Amino acid sequence: MKFLANENIPLKSIYYLRNAGFDISSISEEFPGISDREVLQKSQFENRIILTFDRDYGELIFRFKMGLPAGIVYFRLIPNYPTEPAEYLIRMLSIENLKLENYFTIVDAEKIRQRLI
């Protein structure tokens, strides 16, 4: 499973995931300032699941039909510290039968919701 961290994912979370062995690419390191549409294209081209705090991706995919990434994890929470999103993702990945590929996954403090994309 490969990930693409949107610009709003803290760098400390990206480093944390890399140190844990994850294949993660970072918009803030490689292409700062690109549009959400370009992030979607990069995700499609590299077959990466987008990690983001930006809710606009749901509208781009479901309303404007701007393409289908490998998947999206939308963190709908405010992290208490910079590595919290990475730690949350790792805990999510241990949930039996939870799949991120081909899903728009919404994560908040109370629950995880998914919609097929």
N, CA, C and O atoms as a GROMACS GRO file, in nm:
protein
  468
    1MET      N    1   0.084  -0.117   0.000
    1MET     CA    2   0.000   0.000   0.000
    1MET      C    3   0.090   0.124   0.000
    1MET      O    4   0.181   0.137   0.081
    2LYS      N    5   0.060   0.214  -0.094
    2LYS     CA    6   0.140   0.336  -0.106
    2LYS      C    7   0.052   0.457  -0.074
    2LYS      O    8  -0.068   0.459  -0.105
    3PHE      N    9   0.113   0.558  -0.012
    3PHE     CA   10   0.040   0.675   0.031
    3PHE      C   11   0.097   0.802  -0.029
    3PHE      O   12   0.215   0.809  -0.064
    4LEU      N   13   0.010   0.903  -0.040
    4LEU     CA   14   0.049   1.036  -0.084
    4LEU      C   15  -0.004   1.134   0.020
    4LEU      O   16  -0.125   1.152   0.033
    5ALA      N   17   0.087   1.198   0.094
    5ALA     CA   18   0.048   1.292   0.198
    5ALA      C   19   0.024   1.428   0.136
    5ALA      O   20   0.112   1.486   0.074
    6ASN      N   21  -0.098   1.479   0.153
    6ASN     CA   22  -0.129   1.612   0.106
    6ASN      C   23  -0.047   1.713   0.186
    6ASN      O   24   0.012   1.678   0.288
    7GLU      N   25  -0.044   1.837   0.140
    7GLU     CA   26   0.039   1.941   0.204
    7GLU      C   27   0.004   1.964   0.350
    7GLU      O   28   0.090   2.010   0.426
    8ASN      N   29  -0.118   1.935   0.390
    8ASN     CA   30  -0.158   1.963   0.526
    8ASN      C   31  -0.126   1.852   0.627
    8ASN      O   32  -0.157   1.865   0.745
    9ILE      N   33  -0.066   1.746   0.581
    9ILE     CA   34  -0.023   1.639   0.673
    9ILE      C   35   0.112   1.682   0.732
    9ILE      O   36   0.205   1.713   0.657
   10PRO      N   37   0.123   1.683   0.865
   10PRO     CA   38   0.250   1.727   0.926
   10PRO      C   39   0.370   1.643   0.882
   10PRO      O   40   0.360   1.520   0.871
   11LEU      N   41   0.481   1.709   0.858
   11LEU     CA   42   0.602   1.638   0.817
   11LEU      C   43   0.643   1.533   0.920
   11LEU      O   44   0.694   1.427   0.882
   12LYS      N   45   0.622   1.560   1.046
   12LYS     CA   46   0.658   1.460   1.149
   12LYS      C   47   0.578   1.332   1.133
   12LYS      O   48   0.628   1.223   1.163
   13SER      N   49   0.454   1.342   1.087
   13SER     CA   50   0.375   1.222   1.060
   13SER      C   51   0.431   1.147   0.940
   13SER      O   52   0.434   1.024   0.938
   14ILE      N   53   0.475   1.222   0.839
   14ILE     CA   54   0.533   1.159   0.720
   14ILE      C   55   0.660   1.084   0.758
   14ILE      O   56   0.679   0.969   0.717
   15TYR      N   57   0.746   1.147   0.835
   15TYR     CA   58   0.870   1.082   0.879
   15TYR      C   59   0.840   0.960   0.965
   15TYR      O   60   0.906   0.856   0.954
   16TYR      N   61   0.740   0.972   1.050
   16TYR     CA   62   0.700   0.862   1.138
   16TYR      C   63   0.658   0.740   1.054
   16TYR      O   64   0.700   0.627   1.082
   17LEU      N   65   0.576   0.766   0.952
   17LEU     CA   66   0.531   0.656   0.866
   17LEU      C   67   0.646   0.595   0.787
   17LEU      O   68   0.653   0.473   0.772
   18ARG      N   69   0.736   0.678   0.737
   18ARG     CA   70   0.852   0.626   0.665
   18ARG      C   71   0.938   0.539   0.757
   18ARG      O   72   0.984   0.432   0.718
   19ASN      N   73   0.960   0.587   0.878
   19ASN     CA   74   1.040   0.509   0.974
   19ASN      C   75   0.974   0.378   1.011
   19ASN      O   76   1.041   0.282   1.050
   20ALA      N   77   0.841   0.373   0.999
   20ALA     CA   78   0.767   0.250   1.026
   20ALA      C   79   0.762   0.159   0.903
   20ALA      O   80   0.702   0.051   0.908
   21GLY      N   81   0.825   0.202   0.792
   21GLY     CA   82   0.834   0.117   0.674
   21GLY      C   83   0.732   0.143   0.565
   21GLY      O   84   0.724   0.066   0.469
   22PHE      N   85   0.653   0.249   0.577
   22PHE     CA   86   0.551   0.278   0.476
   22PHE      C   87   0.611   0.352   0.357
   22PHE      O   88   0.706   0.430   0.371
   23ASP      N   89   0.555   0.326   0.241
   23ASP     CA   90   0.592   0.396   0.117
   23ASP      C   91   0.503   0.518   0.109
   23ASP      O   92   0.385   0.508   0.074
   24ILE      N   93   0.558   0.635   0.142
   24ILE     CA   94   0.479   0.757   0.146
   24ILE      C   95   0.552   0.870   0.076
   24ILE      O   96   0.669   0.898   0.104
   25SER      N   97   0.482   0.932  -0.014
   25SER     CA   98   0.531   1.046  -0.089
   25SER      C   99   0.463   1.170  -0.029
   25SER      O  100   0.353   1.160   0.024
   26SER      N  101   0.528   1.285  -0.039
   26SER     CA  102   0.478   1.405   0.028
   26SER      C  103   0.469   1.524  -0.068
   26SER      O  104   0.567   1.562  -0.131
   27ILE      N  105   0.349   1.580  -0.079
   27ILE     CA  106   0.330   1.698  -0.163
   27ILE      C  107   0.413   1.814  -0.110
   27ILE      O  108   0.475   1.886  -0.189
   28SER      N  109   0.416   1.834   0.020
   28SER     CA  110   0.490   1.949   0.076
   28SER      C  111   0.640   1.939   0.051
   28SER      O  112   0.708   2.042   0.046
   29GLU      N  113   0.693   1.820   0.034
   29GLU     CA  114   0.835   1.803   0.006
   29GLU      C  115   0.866   1.809  -0.144
   29GLU      O  116   0.970   1.860  -0.185
   30GLU      N  117   0.775   1.755  -0.225
   30GLU     CA  118   0.804   1.739  -0.367
   30GLU      C  119   0.741   1.845  -0.457
   30GLU      O  120   0.804   1.893  -0.551
   31PHE      N  121   0.616   1.882  -0.429
   31PHE     CA  122   0.542   1.974  -0.517
   31PHE      C  123   0.457   2.072  -0.437
   31PHE      O  124   0.336   2.077  -0.457
   32PRO      N  125   0.516   2.150  -0.347
   32PRO     CA  126   0.435   2.241  -0.267
   32PRO      C  127   0.358   2.339  -0.355
   32PRO      O  128   0.409   2.392  -0.454
   33GLY      N  129   0.233   2.362  -0.316
   33GLY     CA  130   0.152   2.460  -0.386
   33GLY      C  131   0.072   2.408  -0.504
   33GLY      O  132  -0.002   2.485  -0.565
   34ILE      N  133   0.083   2.278  -0.538
   34ILE     CA  134   0.004   2.229  -0.652
   34ILE      C  135  -0.143   2.222  -0.613
   34ILE      O  136  -0.177   2.216  -0.495
   35SER      N  137  -0.229   2.222  -0.713
   35SER     CA  138  -0.374   2.221  -0.690
   35SER      C  139  -0.421   2.082  -0.646
   35SER      O  140  -0.351   1.982  -0.662
   36ASP      N  141  -0.542   2.080  -0.590
   36ASP     CA  142  -0.602   1.952  -0.551
   36ASP      C  143  -0.620   1.861  -0.673
   36ASP      O  144  -0.605   1.740  -0.663
   37ARG      N  145  -0.653   1.920  -0.786
   37ARG     CA  146  -0.668   1.841  -0.909
   37ARG      C  147  -0.535   1.773  -0.944
   37ARG      O  148  -0.534   1.656  -0.984
   38GLU      N  149  -0.424   1.846  -0.930
   38GLU     CA  150  -0.293   1.788  -0.959
   38GLU      C  151  -0.256   1.679  -0.858
   38GLU      O  152  -0.190   1.581  -0.892
   39VAL      N  153  -0.298   1.697  -0.733
   39VAL     CA  154  -0.275   1.593  -0.631
   39VAL      C  155  -0.351   1.466  -0.672
   39VAL      O  156  -0.297   1.356  -0.662
   40LEU      N  157  -0.475   1.482  -0.717
   40LEU     CA  158  -0.554   1.367  -0.763
   40LEU      C  159  -0.483   1.297  -0.879
   40LEU      O  160  -0.475   1.174  -0.882
   41GLN      N  161  -0.434   1.374  -0.974
   41GLN     CA  162  -0.364   1.316  -1.090
   41GLN      C  163  -0.239   1.239  -1.046
   41GLN      O  164  -0.213   1.129  -1.095
   42LYS      N  165  -0.163   1.297  -0.955
   42LYS     CA  166  -0.042   1.230  -0.905
   42LYS      C  167  -0.079   1.100  -0.835
   42LYS      O  168  -0.011   0.998  -0.851
   43SER      N  169  -0.186   1.104  -0.757
   43SER     CA  170  -0.233   0.984  -0.687
   43SER      C  171  -0.271   0.874  -0.787
   43SER      O  172  -0.238   0.757  -0.768
   44GLN      N  173  -0.341   0.914  -0.893
   44GLN     CA  174  -0.382   0.816  -0.995
   44GLN      C  175  -0.260   0.758  -1.066
   44GLN      O  176  -0.248   0.637  -1.082
   45PHE      N  177  -0.171   0.845  -1.108
   45PHE     CA  178  -0.053   0.802  -1.184
   45PHE      C  179   0.036   0.708  -1.102
   45PHE      O  180   0.088   0.610  -1.156
   46GLU      N  181   0.052   0.737  -0.973
   46GLU     CA  182   0.141   0.658  -0.888
   46GLU      C  183   0.068   0.552  -0.806
   46GLU      O  184   0.129   0.479  -0.729
   47ASN      N  185  -0.064   0.544  -0.824
   47ASN     CA  186  -0.147   0.447  -0.751
   47ASN      C  187  -0.126   0.459  -0.599
   47ASN      O  188  -0.095   0.361  -0.531
   48ARG      N  189  -0.144   0.582  -0.549
   48ARG     CA  190  -0.124   0.610  -0.407
   48ARG      C  191  -0.255   0.655  -0.342
   48ARG      O  192  -0.338   0.721  -0.406
   49ILE      N  193  -0.273   0.620  -0.217
   49ILE     CA  194  -0.387   0.662  -0.138
   49ILE      C  195  -0.354   0.798  -0.078
   49ILE      O  196  -0.251   0.815  -0.013
   50ILE      N  197  -0.442   0.895  -0.099
   50ILE     CA  198  -0.420   1.031  -0.049
   50ILE      C  199  -0.454   1.038   0.100
   50ILE      O  200  -0.559   0.990   0.142
   51LEU      N  201  -0.365   1.097   0.177
   51LEU     CA  202  -0.390   1.128   0.318
   51LEU      C  203  -0.409   1.279   0.326
   51LEU      O  204  -0.324   1.354   0.278
   52THR      N  205  -0.519   1.325   0.385
   52THR     CA  206  -0.547   1.468   0.383
   52THR      C  207  -0.636   1.512   0.499
   52THR      O  208  -0.707   1.431   0.560
   53PHE      N  209  -0.630   1.641   0.527
   53PHE     CA  210  -0.725   1.706   0.617
   53PHE      C  211  -0.821   1.793   0.536
   53PHE      O  212  -0.902   1.866   0.593
   54ASP      N  213  -0.814   1.786   0.405
   54ASP     CA  214  -0.890   1.872   0.313
   54ASP      C  215  -1.016   1.800   0.265
   54ASP      O  216  -1.007   1.699   0.196
   55ARG      N  217  -1.131   1.854   0.300
   55ARG     CA  218  -1.256   1.789   0.263
   55ARG      C  219  -1.295   1.812   0.118
   55ARG      O  220  -1.390   1.750   0.070
   56ASP      N  221  -1.225   1.899   0.047
   56ASP     CA  222  -1.259   1.929  -0.092
   56ASP      C  223  -1.249   1.807  -0.184
   56ASP      O  224  -1.314   1.805  -0.289
   57TYR      N  225  -1.172   1.708  -0.148
   57TYR     CA  226  -1.156   1.592  -0.236
   57TYR      C  227  -1.287   1.517  -0.257
   57TYR      O  228  -1.311   1.464  -0.365
   58GLY      N  229  -1.371   1.512  -0.156
   58GLY     CA  230  -1.501   1.447  -0.172
   58GLY      C  231  -1.583   1.515  -0.280
   58GLY      O  232  -1.644   1.448  -0.363
   59GLU      N  233  -1.584   1.646  -0.280
   59GLU     CA  234  -1.657   1.721  -0.381
   59GLU      C  235  -1.595   1.702  -0.520
   59GLU      O  236  -1.667   1.686  -0.619
   60LEU      N  237  -1.463   1.703  -0.528
   60LEU     CA  238  -1.396   1.685  -0.656
   60LEU      C  239  -1.428   1.548  -0.718
   60LEU      O  240  -1.447   1.536  -0.839
   61ILE      N  241  -1.432   1.448  -0.635
   61ILE     CA  242  -1.454   1.311  -0.684
   61ILE      C  243  -1.602   1.283  -0.710
   61ILE      O  244  -1.639   1.237  -0.818
   62PHE      N  245  -1.686   1.310  -0.611
   62PHE     CA  246  -1.826   1.270  -0.621
   62PHE      C  247  -1.913   1.370  -0.698
   62PHE      O  248  -2.005   1.330  -0.769
   63ARG      N  249  -1.886   1.498  -0.684
   63ARG     CA  250  -1.969   1.597  -0.751
   63ARG      C  251  -1.918   1.634  -0.889
   63ARG      O  252  -1.994   1.640  -0.985
   64PHE      N  253  -1.785   1.658  -0.898
   64PHE     CA  254  -1.728   1.703  -1.025
   64PHE      C  255  -1.665   1.591  -1.107
   64PHE      O  256  -1.618   1.615  -1.218
   65LYS      N  257  -1.664   1.468  -1.055
   65LYS     CA  258  -1.613   1.350  -1.127
   65LYS      C  259  -1.473   1.374  -1.186
   65LYS      O  260  -1.448   1.346  -1.303
   66MET      N  261  -1.383   1.426  -1.103
   66MET     CA  262  -1.248   1.462  -1.150
   66MET      C  263  -1.148   1.348  -1.142
   66MET      O  264  -1.028   1.374  -1.136
   67GLY      N  265  -1.190   1.229  -1.142
   67GLY     CA  266  -1.097   1.118  -1.144
   67GLY      C  267  -1.099   1.041  -1.014
   67GLY      O  268  -1.144   1.090  -0.910
   68LEU      N  269  -1.050   0.921  -1.022
   68LEU     CA  270  -1.053   0.832  -0.907
   68LEU      C  271  -0.911   0.799  -0.860
   68LEU      O  272  -0.837   0.731  -0.932
   69PRO      N  273  -0.874   0.845  -0.743
   69PRO     CA  274  -0.744   0.806  -0.689
   69PRO      C  275  -0.750   0.663  -0.637
   69PRO      O  276  -0.857   0.602  -0.637
   70ALA      N  277  -0.639   0.610  -0.593
   70ALA     CA  278  -0.636   0.475  -0.537
   70ALA      C  279  -0.724   0.467  -0.413
   70ALA      O  280  -0.776   0.360  -0.379
   71GLY      N  281  -0.740   0.580  -0.346
   71GLY     CA  282  -0.821   0.589  -0.225
   71GLY      C  283  -0.791   0.722  -0.158
   71GLY      O  284  -0.694   0.789  -0.192
   72ILE      N  285  -0.874   0.758  -0.062
   72ILE     CA  286  -0.851   0.881   0.015
   72ILE      C  287  -0.881   0.852   0.161
   72ILE      O  288  -0.981   0.789   0.194
   73VAL      N  289  -0.793   0.900   0.247
   73VAL     CA  290  -0.820   0.899   0.391
   73VAL      C  291  -0.829   1.046   0.432
   73VAL      O  292  -0.730   1.119   0.432
   74TYR      N  293  -0.950   1.087   0.467
   74TYR     CA  294  -0.976   1.224   0.508
   74TYR      C  295  -0.985   1.228   0.660
   74TYR      O  296  -1.080   1.176   0.720
   75PHE      N  297  -0.885   1.289   0.722
   75PHE     CA  298  -0.882   1.303   0.866
   75PHE      C  299  -0.970   1.423   0.904
   75PHE      O  300  -0.935   1.538   0.877
   76ARG      N  301  -1.080   1.394   0.966
   76ARG     CA  302  -1.173   1.499   1.008
   76ARG      C  303  -1.159   1.519   1.159
   76ARG      O  304  -1.254   1.503   1.236
   77LEU      N  305  -1.039   1.553   1.197
   77LEU     CA  306  -1.009   1.575   1.337
   77LEU      C  307  -0.893   1.672   1.347
   77LEU      O  308  -0.819   1.693   1.250
   78ILE      N  309  -0.877   1.731   1.462
   78ILE     CA  310  -0.765   1.822   1.485
   78ILE      C  311  -0.662   1.748   1.569
   78ILE      O  312  -0.689   1.714   1.684
   79PRO      N  313  -0.544   1.721   1.512
   79PRO     CA  314  -0.445   1.644   1.588
   79PRO      C  315  -0.391   1.724   1.707
   79PRO      O  316  -0.373   1.846   1.700
   80ASN      N  317  -0.366   1.653   1.815
   80ASN     CA  318  -0.311   1.714   1.936
   80ASN      C  319  -0.160   1.731   1.928
   80ASN      O  320  -0.103   1.812   2.000
   81TYR      N  321  -0.096   1.654   1.839
   81TYR     CA  322   0.049   1.661   1.821
   81TYR      C  323   0.080   1.612   1.680
   81TYR      O  324   0.000   1.540   1.621
   82PRO      N  325   0.197   1.649   1.625
   82PRO     CA  326   0.226   1.626   1.482
   82PRO      C  327   0.229   1.481   1.434
   82PRO      O  328   0.207   1.456   1.316
   83THR      N  329   0.257   1.386   1.521
   83THR     CA  330   0.262   1.247   1.474
   83THR      C  331   0.128   1.174   1.492
   83THR      O  332   0.116   1.057   1.455
   84GLU      N  333   0.030   1.242   1.547
   84GLU     CA  334  -0.099   1.176   1.572
   84GLU      C  335  -0.165   1.121   1.445
   84GLU      O  336  -0.216   1.009   1.450
   85PRO      N  337  -0.167   1.194   1.331
   85PRO     CA  338  -0.227   1.133   1.212
   85PRO      C  339  -0.159   1.002   1.170
   85PRO      O  340  -0.227   0.907   1.130
   86ALA      N  341  -0.028   0.996   1.180
   86ALA     CA  342   0.044   0.873   1.145
   86ALA      C  343   0.008   0.760   1.241
   86ALA      O  344  -0.016   0.647   1.198
   87GLU      N  345   0.004   0.790   1.368
   87GLU     CA  346  -0.031   0.688   1.467
   87GLU      C  347  -0.174   0.639   1.445
   87GLU      O  348  -0.202   0.520   1.459
   88TYR      N  349  -0.263   0.730   1.413
   88TYR     CA  350  -0.402   0.692   1.387
   88TYR      C  351  -0.411   0.601   1.264
   88TYR      O  352  -0.483   0.502   1.266
   89LEU      N  353  -0.338   0.636   1.158
   89LEU     CA  354  -0.339   0.554   1.037
   89LEU      C  355  -0.288   0.413   1.067
   89LEU      O  356  -0.346   0.315   1.021
   90ILE      N  357  -0.182   0.403   1.142
   90ILE     CA  358  -0.126   0.271   1.175
   90ILE      C  359  -0.228   0.189   1.255
   90ILE      O  360  -0.243   0.069   1.230
   91ARG      N  361  -0.297   0.252   1.349
   91ARG     CA  362  -0.402   0.181   1.425
   91ARG      C  363  -0.515   0.138   1.331
   91ARG      O  364  -0.567   0.027   1.344
   92MET      N  365  -0.553   0.224   1.238
   92MET     CA  366  -0.659   0.189   1.142
   92MET      C  367  -0.622   0.066   1.060
   92MET      O  368  -0.705  -0.021   1.036
   93LEU      N  369  -0.497   0.062   1.019
   93LEU     CA  370  -0.454  -0.049   0.933
   93LEU      C  371  -0.455  -0.183   1.005
   93LEU      O  372  -0.447  -0.288   0.941
   94SER      N  373  -0.465  -0.181   1.136
   94SER     CA  374  -0.472  -0.306   1.211
   94SER      C  375  -0.616  -0.355   1.227
   94SER      O  376  -0.639  -0.464   1.280
   95ILE      N  377  -0.713  -0.276   1.182
   95ILE     CA  378  -0.854  -0.316   1.192
   95ILE      C  379  -0.883  -0.423   1.086
   95ILE      O  380  -0.862  -0.402   0.966
   96GLU      N  381  -0.931  -0.535   1.132
   96GLU     CA  382  -0.960  -0.647   1.043
   96GLU      C  383  -1.065  -0.609   0.940
   96GLU      O  384  -1.167  -0.548   0.973
   97ASN      N  385  -1.041  -0.645   0.817
   97ASN     CA  386  -1.131  -0.623   0.703
   97ASN      C  387  -1.149  -0.477   0.661
   97ASN      O  388  -1.233  -0.448   0.576
   98LEU      N  389  -1.073  -0.385   0.716
   98LEU     CA  390  -1.079  -0.246   0.672
   98LEU      C  391  -0.989  -0.231   0.550
   98LEU      O  392  -0.870  -0.262   0.555
   99LYS      N  393  -1.047  -0.183   0.441
   99LYS     CA  394  -0.973  -0.163   0.317
   99LYS      C  395  -0.973  -0.014   0.285
   99LYS      O  396  -1.075   0.053   0.301
  100LEU      N  397  -0.861   0.036   0.239
  100LEU     CA  398  -0.850   0.176   0.202
  100LEU      C  399  -0.851   0.195   0.051
  100LEU      O  400  -0.893   0.300   0.002
  101GLU      N  401  -0.807   0.096  -0.023
  101GLU     CA  402  -0.806   0.105  -0.168
  101GLU      C  403  -0.948   0.114  -0.220
  101GLU      O  404  -1.036   0.038  -0.178
  102ASN      N  405  -0.971   0.209  -0.311
  102ASN     CA  406  -1.100   0.230  -0.375
  102ASN      C  407  -1.209   0.284  -0.281
  102ASN      O  408  -1.328   0.275  -0.312
  103TYR      N  409  -1.167   0.338  -0.167
  103TYR     CA  410  -1.262   0.396  -0.073
  103TYR      C  411  -1.225   0.539  -0.037
  103TYR      O  412  -1.107   0.575  -0.031
  104PHE      N  413  -1.328   0.619  -0.012
  104PHE     CA  414  -1.313   0.750   0.049
  104PHE      C  415  -1.340   0.724   0.197
  104PHE      O  416  -1.454   0.699   0.236
  105THR      N  417  -1.237   0.730   0.277
  105THR     CA  418  -1.246   0.696   0.419
  105THR      C  419  -1.243   0.825   0.501
  105THR      O  420  -1.151   0.905   0.489
  106ILE      N  421  -1.345   0.843   0.583
  106ILE     CA  422  -1.354   0.960   0.669
  106ILE      C  423  -1.326   0.916   0.811
  106ILE      O  424  -1.393   0.829   0.866
  107VAL      N  425  -1.225   0.979   0.870
  107VAL     CA  426  -1.181   0.943   1.004
  107VAL      C  427  -1.209   1.059   1.097
  107VAL      O  428  -1.163   1.171   1.073
  108ASP      N  429  -1.284   1.034   1.204
  108ASP     CA  430  -1.295   1.136   1.307
  108ASP      C  431  -1.267   1.071   1.442
  108ASP      O  432  -1.235   0.952   1.448
  109ALA      N  433  -1.277   1.146   1.548
  109ALA     CA  434  -1.238   1.095   1.680
  109ALA      C  435  -1.325   0.979   1.726
  109ALA      O  436  -1.281   0.898   1.807
  110GLU      N  437  -1.445   0.970   1.676
  110GLU     CA  438  -1.541   0.869   1.723
  110GLU      C  439  -1.554   0.747   1.632
  110GLU      O  440  -1.580   0.636   1.681
  111LYS      N  441  -1.536   0.766   1.501
  111LYS     CA  442  -1.565   0.653   1.411
  111LYS      C  443  -1.493   0.669   1.277
  111LYS      O  444  -1.430   0.771   1.249
  112ILE      N  445  -1.504   0.564   1.198
  112ILE     CA  446  -1.451   0.561   1.063
  112ILE      C  447  -1.568   0.529   0.970
  112ILE      O  448  -1.641   0.432   0.992
  113ARG      N  449  -1.586   0.612   0.867
  113ARG     CA  450  -1.691   0.587   0.768
  113ARG      C  451  -1.624   0.571   0.633
  113ARG      O  452  -1.519   0.630   0.608
  114GLN      N  453  -1.685   0.492   0.546
  114GLN     CA  454  -1.628   0.470   0.414
  114GLN      C  455  -1.735   0.475   0.306
  114GLN      O  456  -1.851   0.439   0.328
  115ARG      N  457  -1.692   0.521   0.191
  115ARG     CA  458  -1.777   0.523   0.073
  115ARG      C  459  -1.693   0.476  -0.045
  115ARG      O  460  -1.581   0.524  -0.064
  116LEU      N  461  -1.745   0.385  -0.121
  116LEU     CA  462  -1.677   0.333  -0.238
  116LEU      C  463  -1.660   0.444  -0.342
  116LEU      O  464  -1.753   0.521  -0.367
  117ILE      N  465  -1.542   0.453  -0.401
  117ILE     CA  466  -1.520   0.554  -0.506
  117ILE      C  467  -1.501   0.487  -0.640
  117ILE      O  468  -1.481   0.555  -0.741
   0.00000   0.00000   0.00000
